[in-house]
Amino acid sequence: MLIKRSSADTERALQAMEACQAGAAEGVKGHAEKLLNIFQSDLFQALLVDIQEFYELTVCENQTTSRPNTP
């Protein structure tokens, strides 16, 4: 079972985090802003794609090797 995430899911998560940041205390706002900047960076997005692909390959490999072969 492969898991596919859409960019709409990512955008929704970022919007939720931005909404939480708006109502947060000053110290939390700074930390939330740093996280948002990281999540929105091109490097993070590229790494996220690589991590997702690695995860999917690992899951598929484990599923095919764990199934017993019946003649």
Gaussian input, Z-matrix of N, CA and C with variables (Angstrom, degrees):
# hf/3-21g

backbone

0 1
 N
 C     1     B1
 C     2     B2     1     A1
 N     3     B3     2     A2     1     D1
 C     4     B4     3     A3     2     D2
 C     5     B5     4     A4     3     D3
 N     6     B6     5     A5     4     D4
 C     7     B7     6     A6     5     D5
 C     8     B8     7     A7     6     D6
 N     9     B9     8     A8     7     D7
 C    10    B10     9     A9     8     D8
 C    11    B11    10    A10     9     D9
 N    12    B12    11    A11    10    D10
 C    13    B13    12    A12    11    D11
 C    14    B14    13    A13    12    D12
 N    15    B15    14    A14    13    D13
 C    16    B16    15    A15    14    D14
 C    17    B17    16    A16    15    D15
 N    18    B18    17    A17    16    D16
 C    19    B19    18    A18    17    D17
 C    20    B20    19    A19    18    D18
 N    21    B21    20    A20    19    D19
 C    22    B22    21    A21    20    D20
 C    23    B23    22    A22    21    D21
 N    24    B24    23    A23    22    D22
 C    25    B25    24    A24    23    D23
 C    26    B26    25    A25    24    D24
 N    27    B27    26    A26    25    D25
 C    28    B28    27    A27    26    D26
 C    29    B29    28    A28    27    D27
 N    30    B30    29    A29    28    D28
 C    31    B31    30    A30    29    D29
 C    32    B32    31    A31    30    D30
 N    33    B33    32    A32    31    D31
 C    34    B34    33    A33    32    D32
 C    35    B35    34    A34    33    D33
 N    36    B36    35    A35    34    D34
 C    37    B37    36    A36    35    D35
 C    38    B38    37    A37    36    D36
 N    39    B39    38    A38    37    D37
 C    40    B40    39    A39    38    D38
 C    41    B41    40    A40    39    D39
 N    42    B42    41    A41    40    D40
 C    43    B43    42    A42    41    D41
 C    44    B44    43    A43    42    D42
 N    45    B45    44    A44    43    D43
 C    46    B46    45    A45    44    D44
 C    47    B47    46    A46    45    D45
 N    48    B48    47    A47    46    D46
 C    49    B49    48    A48    47    D47
 C    50    B50    49    A49    48    D48
 N    51    B51    50    A50    49    D49
 C    52    B52    51    A51    50    D50
 C    53    B53    52    A52    51    D51
 N    54    B54    53    A53    52    D52
 C    55    B55    54    A54    53    D53
 C    56    B56    55    A55    54    D54
 N    57    B57    56    A56    55    D55
 C    58    B58    57    A57    56    D56
 C    59    B59    58    A58    57    D57
 N    60    B60    59    A59    58    D58
 C    61    B61    60    A60    59    D59
 C    62    B62    61    A61    60    D60
 N    63    B63    62    A62    61    D61
 C    64    B64    63    A63    62    D62
 C    65    B65    64    A64    63    D63
 N    66    B66    65    A65    64    D64
 C    67    B67    66    A66    65    D65
 C    68    B68    67    A67    66    D66
 N    69    B69    68    A68    67    D67
 C    70    B70    69    A69    68    D68
 C    71    B71    70    A70    69    D69
 N    72    B72    71    A71    70    D70
 C    73    B73    72    A72    71    D71
 C    74    B74    73    A73    72    D72
 N    75    B75    74    A74    73    D73
 C    76    B76    75    A75    74    D74
 C    77    B77    76    A76    75    D75
 N    78    B78    77    A77    76    D76
 C    79    B79    78    A78    77    D77
 C    80    B80    79    A79    78    D78
 N    81    B81    80    A80    79    D79
 C    82    B82    81    A81    80    D80
 C    83    B83    82    A82    81    D81
 N    84    B84    83    A83    82    D82
 C    85    B85    84    A84    83    D83
 C    86    B86    85    A85    84    D84
 N    87    B87    86    A86    85    D85
 C    88    B88    87    A87    86    D86
 C    89    B89    88    A88    87    D87
 N    90    B90    89    A89    88    D88
 C    91    B91    90    A90    89    D89
 C    92    B92    91    A91    90    D90
 N    93    B93    92    A92    91    D91
 C    94    B94    93    A93    92    D92
 C    95    B95    94    A94    93    D93
 N    96    B96    95    A95    94    D94
 C    97    B97    96    A96    95    D95
 C    98    B98    97    A97    96    D96
 N    99    B99    98    A98    97    D97
 C   100   B100    99    A99    98    D98
 C   101   B101   100   A100    99    D99
 N   102   B102   101   A101   100   D100
 C   103   B103   102   A102   101   D101
 C   104   B104   103   A103   102   D102
 N   105   B105   104   A104   103   D103
 C   106   B106   105   A105   104   D104
 C   107   B107   106   A106   105   D105
 N   108   B108   107   A107   106   D106
 C   109   B109   108   A108   107   D107
 C   110   B110   109   A109   108   D108
 N   111   B111   110   A110   109   D109
 C   112   B112   111   A111   110   D110
 C   113   B113   112   A112   111   D111
 N   114   B114   113   A113   112   D112
 C   115   B115   114   A114   113   D113
 C   116   B116   115   A115   114   D114
 N   117   B117   116   A116   115   D115
 C   118   B118   117   A117   116   D116
 C   119   B119   118   A118   117   D117
 N   120   B120   119   A119   118   D118
 C   121   B121   120   A120   119   D119
 C   122   B122   121   A121   120   D120
 N   123   B123   122   A122   121   D121
 C   124   B124   123   A123   122   D122
 C   125   B125   124   A124   123   D123
 N   126   B126   125   A125   124   D124
 C   127   B127   126   A126   125   D125
 C   128   B128   127   A127   126   D126
 N   129   B129   128   A128   127   D127
 C   130   B130   129   A129   128   D128
 C   131   B131   130   A130   129   D129
 N   132   B132   131   A131   130   D130
 C   133   B133   132   A132   131   D131
 C   134   B134   133   A133   132   D132
 N   135   B135   134   A134   133   D133
 C   136   B136   135   A135   134   D134
 C   137   B137   136   A136   135   D135
 N   138   B138   137   A137   136   D136
 C   139   B139   138   A138   137   D137
 C   140   B140   139   A139   138   D138
 N   141   B141   140   A140   139   D139
 C   142   B142   141   A141   140   D140
 C   143   B143   142   A142   141   D141
 N   144   B144   143   A143   142   D142
 C   145   B145   144   A144   143   D143
 C   146   B146   145   A145   144   D144
 N   147   B147   146   A146   145   D145
 C   148   B148   147   A147   146   D146
 C   149   B149   148   A148   147   D147
 N   150   B150   149   A149   148   D148
 C   151   B151   150   A150   149   D149
 C   152   B152   151   A151   150   D150
 N   153   B153   152   A152   151   D151
 C   154   B154   153   A153   152   D152
 C   155   B155   154   A154   153   D153
 N   156   B156   155   A155   154   D154
 C   157   B157   156   A156   155   D155
 C   158   B158   157   A157   156   D156
 N   159   B159   158   A158   157   D157
 C   160   B160   159   A159   158   D158
 C   161   B161   160   A160   159   D159
 N   162   B162   161   A161   160   D160
 C   163   B163   162   A162   161   D161
 C   164   B164   163   A163   162   D162
 N   165   B165   164   A164   163   D163
 C   166   B166   165   A165   164   D164
 C   167   B167   166   A166   165   D165
 N   168   B168   167   A167   166   D166
 C   169   B169   168   A168   167   D167
 C   170   B170   169   A169   168   D168
 N   171   B171   170   A170   169   D169
 C   172   B172   171   A171   170   D170
 C   173   B173   172   A172   171   D171
 N   174   B174   173   A173   172   D172
 C   175   B175   174   A174   173   D173
 C   176   B176   175   A175   174   D174
 N   177   B177   176   A176   175   D175
 C   178   B178   177   A177   176   D176
 C   179   B179   178   A178   177   D177
 N   180   B180   179   A179   178   D178
 C   181   B181   180   A180   179   D179
 C   182   B182   181   A181   180   D180
 N   183   B183   182   A182   181   D181
 C   184   B184   183   A183   182   D182
 C   185   B185   184   A184   183   D183
 N   186   B186   185   A185   184   D184
 C   187   B187   186   A186   185   D185
 C   188   B188   187   A187   186   D186
 N   189   B189   188   A188   187   D187
 C   190   B190   189   A189   188   D188
 C   191   B191   190   A190   189   D189
 N   192   B192   191   A191   190   D190
 C   193   B193   192   A192   191   D191
 C   194   B194   193   A193   192   D192
 N   195   B195   194   A194   193   D193
 C   196   B196   195   A195   194   D194
 C   197   B197   196   A196   195   D195
 N   198   B198   197   A197   196   D196
 C   199   B199   198   A198   197   D197
 C   200   B200   199   A199   198   D198
 N   201   B201   200   A200   199   D199
 C   202   B202   201   A201   200   D200
 C   203   B203   202   A202   201   D201
 N   204   B204   203   A203   202   D202
 C   205   B205   204   A204   203   D203
 C   206   B206   205   A205   204   D204
 N   207   B207   206   A206   205   D205
 C   208   B208   207   A207   206   D206
 C   209   B209   208   A208   207   D207
 N   210   B210   209   A209   208   D208
 C   211   B211   210   A210   209   D209
 C   212   B212   211   A211   210   D210

   B1=1.4412
   B2=1.5244
   B3=1.2899
   B4=1.4538
   B5=1.5170
   B6=1.3060
   B7=1.4571
   B8=1.5188
   B9=1.2969
   B10=1.4616
   B11=1.5189
   B12=1.2771
   B13=1.4590
   B14=1.5219
   B15=1.2874
   B16=1.4500
   B17=1.5251
   B18=1.3023
   B19=1.4581
   B20=1.5233
   B21=1.3413
   B22=1.4639
   B23=1.5235
   B24=1.3400
   B25=1.4707
   B26=1.5184
   B27=1.3097
   B28=1.4607
   B29=1.5270
   B30=1.3132
   B31=1.4637
   B32=1.5242
   B33=1.3202
   B34=1.4593
   B35=1.5209
   B36=1.3255
   B37=1.4693
   B38=1.5258
   B39=1.3249
   B40=1.4686
   B41=1.5242
   B42=1.3283
   B43=1.4615
   B44=1.5283
   B45=1.3304
   B46=1.4613
   B47=1.5200
   B48=1.3203
   B49=1.4644
   B50=1.5238
   B51=1.3240
   B52=1.4624
   B53=1.5216
   B54=1.3340
   B55=1.4643
   B56=1.5256
   B57=1.3144
   B58=1.4727
   B59=1.5219
   B60=1.3234
   B61=1.4578
   B62=1.5272
   B63=1.3092
   B64=1.4603
   B65=1.5283
   B66=1.3321
   B67=1.4554
   B68=1.5151
   B69=1.3088
   B70=1.4683
   B71=1.5328
   B72=1.3217
   B73=1.4644
   B74=1.5273
   B75=1.3215
   B76=1.4731
   B77=1.5276
   B78=1.3152
   B79=1.4644
   B80=1.5167
   B81=1.3161
   B82=1.4564
   B83=1.5267
   B84=1.3261
   B85=1.4634
   B86=1.5254
   B87=1.3213
   B88=1.4650
   B89=1.5144
   B90=1.3238
   B91=1.4653
   B92=1.5292
   B93=1.3243
   B94=1.4666
   B95=1.5235
   B96=1.3286
   B97=1.4692
   B98=1.5264
   B99=1.3242
   B100=1.4649
   B101=1.5287
   B102=1.3395
   B103=1.4593
   B104=1.5299
   B105=1.3216
   B106=1.4641
   B107=1.5222
   B108=1.3221
   B109=1.4657
   B110=1.5197
   B111=1.3284
   B112=1.4635
   B113=1.5159
   B114=1.3453
   B115=1.4623
   B116=1.5180
   B117=1.3175
   B118=1.4544
   B119=1.5295
   B120=1.3291
   B121=1.4602
   B122=1.5297
   B123=1.3169
   B124=1.4652
   B125=1.5278
   B126=1.3204
   B127=1.4621
   B128=1.5262
   B129=1.3204
   B130=1.4619
   B131=1.5195
   B132=1.3266
   B133=1.4654
   B134=1.5290
   B135=1.3259
   B136=1.4676
   B137=1.5246
   B138=1.3211
   B139=1.4626
   B140=1.5232
   B141=1.3042
   B142=1.4553
   B143=1.5246
   B144=1.3156
   B145=1.4649
   B146=1.5228
   B147=1.3244
   B148=1.4634
   B149=1.5317
   B150=1.3102
   B151=1.4686
   B152=1.5251
   B153=1.3260
   B154=1.4697
   B155=1.5263
   B156=1.3302
   B157=1.4637
   B158=1.5292
   B159=1.3269
   B160=1.4580
   B161=1.5188
   B162=1.3242
   B163=1.4591
   B164=1.5252
   B165=1.3204
   B166=1.4606
   B167=1.5231
   B168=1.3229
   B169=1.4643
   B170=1.5211
   B171=1.3150
   B172=1.4598
   B173=1.5302
   B174=1.3184
   B175=1.4619
   B176=1.5209
   B177=1.3246
   B178=1.4659
   B179=1.5190
   B180=1.3021
   B181=1.4619
   B182=1.5217
   B183=1.3235
   B184=1.4599
   B185=1.5239
   B186=1.3141
   B187=1.4566
   B188=1.5275
   B189=1.3271
   B190=1.4641
   B191=1.5127
   B192=1.3214
   B193=1.4703
   B194=1.5186
   B195=1.3271
   B196=1.4586
   B197=1.5233
   B198=1.3253
   B199=1.4549
   B200=1.5270
   B201=1.3266
   B202=1.4664
   B203=1.5303
   B204=1.2954
   B205=1.4529
   B206=1.5257
   B207=1.3171
   B208=1.4463
   B209=1.5236
   B210=1.3344
   B211=1.4768
   B212=1.4965
   A1=108.81
   A2=116.69
   A3=120.68
   A4=109.34
   A5=114.80
   A6=121.04
   A7=107.77
   A8=115.79
   A9=120.57
   A10=109.14
   A11=115.71
   A12=122.08
   A13=107.39
   A14=115.44
   A15=118.98
   A16=109.89
   A17=114.76
   A18=118.32
   A19=110.22
   A20=116.78
   A21=119.92
   A22=110.25
   A23=117.37
   A24=121.06
   A25=110.00
   A26=115.99
   A27=121.04
   A28=110.36
   A29=116.16
   A30=120.41
   A31=110.94
   A32=117.22
   A33=121.21
   A34=110.97
   A35=116.91
   A36=120.68
   A37=110.59
   A38=116.80
   A39=119.96
   A40=111.20
   A41=116.72
   A42=120.05
   A43=111.12
   A44=116.64
   A45=120.26
   A46=110.33
   A47=116.25
   A48=119.46
   A49=110.72
   A50=117.67
   A51=120.77
   A52=110.72
   A53=116.98
   A54=120.83
   A55=110.47
   A56=117.00
   A57=120.61
   A58=110.86
   A59=115.61
   A60=120.48
   A61=110.31
   A62=117.21
   A63=121.35
   A64=111.63
   A65=117.79
   A66=120.35
   A67=114.24
   A68=117.22
   A69=120.81
   A70=111.49
   A71=114.49
   A72=121.25
   A73=109.01
   A74=116.33
   A75=121.24
   A76=113.22
   A77=117.87
   A78=120.37
   A79=111.91
   A80=115.73
   A81=120.97
   A82=110.26
   A83=116.72
   A84=120.70
   A85=111.45
   A86=115.93
   A87=120.09
   A88=111.89
   A89=116.28
   A90=120.61
   A91=110.64
   A92=116.78
   A93=120.73
   A94=110.52
   A95=116.52
   A96=120.08
   A97=110.70
   A98=116.93
   A99=120.41
   A100=110.57
   A101=116.08
   A102=119.88
   A103=111.69
   A104=116.17
   A105=119.74
   A106=111.14
   A107=116.66
   A108=120.21
   A109=111.31
   A110=116.74
   A111=120.43
   A112=110.25
   A113=116.92
   A114=120.71
   A115=112.36
   A116=117.18
   A117=121.09
   A118=112.85
   A119=117.32
   A120=119.57
   A121=111.30
   A122=115.41
   A123=121.24
   A124=111.08
   A125=116.74
   A126=120.31
   A127=110.47
   A128=117.19
   A129=120.28
   A130=110.91
   A131=116.96
   A132=120.31
   A133=110.97
   A134=116.85
   A135=120.46
   A136=110.69
   A137=116.41
   A138=119.65
   A139=111.24
   A140=116.87
   A141=120.83
   A142=111.11
   A143=116.95
   A144=121.05
   A145=109.98
   A146=117.16
   A147=120.81
   A148=111.67
   A149=116.70
   A150=120.97
   A151=110.13
   A152=116.49
   A153=121.09
   A154=110.66
   A155=117.23
   A156=120.84
   A157=110.92
   A158=117.53
   A159=121.39
   A160=110.36
   A161=116.44
   A162=121.49
   A163=110.68
   A164=116.70
   A165=120.26
   A166=111.47
   A167=117.14
   A168=120.00
   A169=111.13
   A170=116.80
   A171=121.17
   A172=110.50
   A173=117.22
   A174=120.95
   A175=110.12
   A176=117.15
   A177=120.39
   A178=110.80
   A179=117.17
   A180=121.38
   A181=110.46
   A182=116.98
   A183=121.08
   A184=111.74
   A185=117.30
   A186=120.45
   A187=110.97
   A188=117.22
   A189=119.21
   A190=111.76
   A191=118.47
   A192=120.20
   A193=112.07
   A194=118.69
   A195=120.38
   A196=112.51
   A197=118.01
   A198=120.86
   A199=109.94
   A200=116.36
   A201=118.25
   A202=111.38
   A203=115.88
   A204=120.95
   A205=108.98
   A206=116.09
   A207=119.69
   A208=109.15
   A209=117.26
   A210=119.08
   A211=113.70
   D1=113.22
   D2=179.08
   D3=-90.91
   D4=143.43
   D5=-179.85
   D6=-103.89
   D7=123.23
   D8=178.38
   D9=-113.87
   D10=128.18
   D11=176.73
   D12=-110.08
   D13=138.42
   D14=178.33
   D15=-97.80
   D16=163.18
   D17=177.22
   D18=-67.40
   D19=-23.17
   D20=176.51
   D21=-65.09
   D22=-38.30
   D23=176.74
   D24=-62.33
   D25=-43.59
   D26=-179.72
   D27=-63.57
   D28=-44.93
   D29=179.72
   D30=-62.59
   D31=-41.92
   D32=178.79
   D33=-62.10
   D34=-41.04
   D35=178.79
   D36=-64.81
   D37=-42.50
   D38=178.80
   D39=-64.54
   D40=-39.80
   D41=178.60
   D42=-64.53
   D43=-39.37
   D44=178.08
   D45=-64.41
   D46=-40.69
   D47=179.43
   D48=-67.32
   D49=-38.85
   D50=177.47
   D51=-63.70
   D52=-38.57
   D53=178.75
   D54=-65.41
   D55=-40.81
   D56=177.70
   D57=-65.19
   D58=-38.05
   D59=-179.40
   D60=-63.88
   D61=-36.83
   D62=-176.56
   D63=-61.45
   D64=-34.76
   D65=-178.26
   D66=-98.10
   D67=9.64
   D68=-174.91
   D69=-89.30
   D70=164.63
   D71=175.58
   D72=-70.00
   D73=163.23
   D74=-175.18
   D75=-56.32
   D76=-45.63
   D77=-178.81
   D78=-62.82
   D79=-38.83
   D80=179.75
   D81=-71.47
   D82=-35.62
   D83=179.97
   D84=-59.09
   D85=-42.15
   D86=179.67
   D87=-62.93
   D88=-43.86
   D89=179.14
   D90=-67.34
   D91=-41.29
   D92=179.49
   D93=-64.30
   D94=-38.76
   D95=179.16
   D96=-64.44
   D97=-40.78
   D98=177.85
   D99=-61.95
   D100=-44.29
   D101=178.43
   D102=-62.65
   D103=-43.55
   D104=178.44
   D105=-60.15
   D106=-42.84
   D107=178.73
   D108=-61.41
   D109=-39.94
   D110=178.42
   D111=-66.36
   D112=-48.29
   D113=-177.68
   D114=-63.45
   D115=-29.99
   D116=-178.66
   D117=-87.90
   D118=-5.27
   D119=-177.24
   D120=-73.79
   D121=151.39
   D122=178.96
   D123=-64.05
   D124=-36.89
   D125=179.84
   D126=-62.47
   D127=-46.33
   D128=179.71
   D129=-62.42
   D130=-42.47
   D131=179.76
   D132=-62.59
   D133=-40.34
   D134=178.22
   D135=-65.78
   D136=-43.24
   D137=178.22
   D138=-64.97
   D139=-36.76
   D140=179.58
   D141=-62.19
   D142=-40.07
   D143=177.01
   D144=-63.77
   D145=-44.01
   D146=178.86
   D147=-63.74
   D148=-41.39
   D149=178.85
   D150=-64.11
   D151=-43.28
   D152=179.32
   D153=-61.91
   D154=-44.56
   D155=179.31
   D156=-63.46
   D157=-42.58
   D158=178.80
   D159=-62.24
   D160=-44.21
   D161=179.14
   D162=-60.27
   D163=-46.71
   D164=-179.25
   D165=-62.97
   D166=-42.58
   D167=178.41
   D168=-63.65
   D169=-40.90
   D170=-180.00
   D171=-65.14
   D172=-44.01
   D173=179.65
   D174=-63.61
   D175=-45.23
   D176=179.85
   D177=-62.72
   D178=-42.21
   D179=-179.88
   D180=-63.56
   D181=-43.48
   D182=179.69
   D183=-66.46
   D184=-34.96
   D185=179.81
   D186=-69.78
   D187=-38.01
   D188=-178.40
   D189=-77.04
   D190=-31.06
   D191=-179.26
   D192=-84.08
   D193=-20.15
   D194=-178.35
   D195=-89.21
   D196=-12.29
   D197=178.14
   D198=-78.52
   D199=130.52
   D200=177.87
   D201=-72.96
   D202=141.23
   D203=178.36
   D204=-86.15
   D205=118.38
   D206=178.34
   D207=-107.34
   D208=131.69
   D209=-177.87
   D210=-72.05

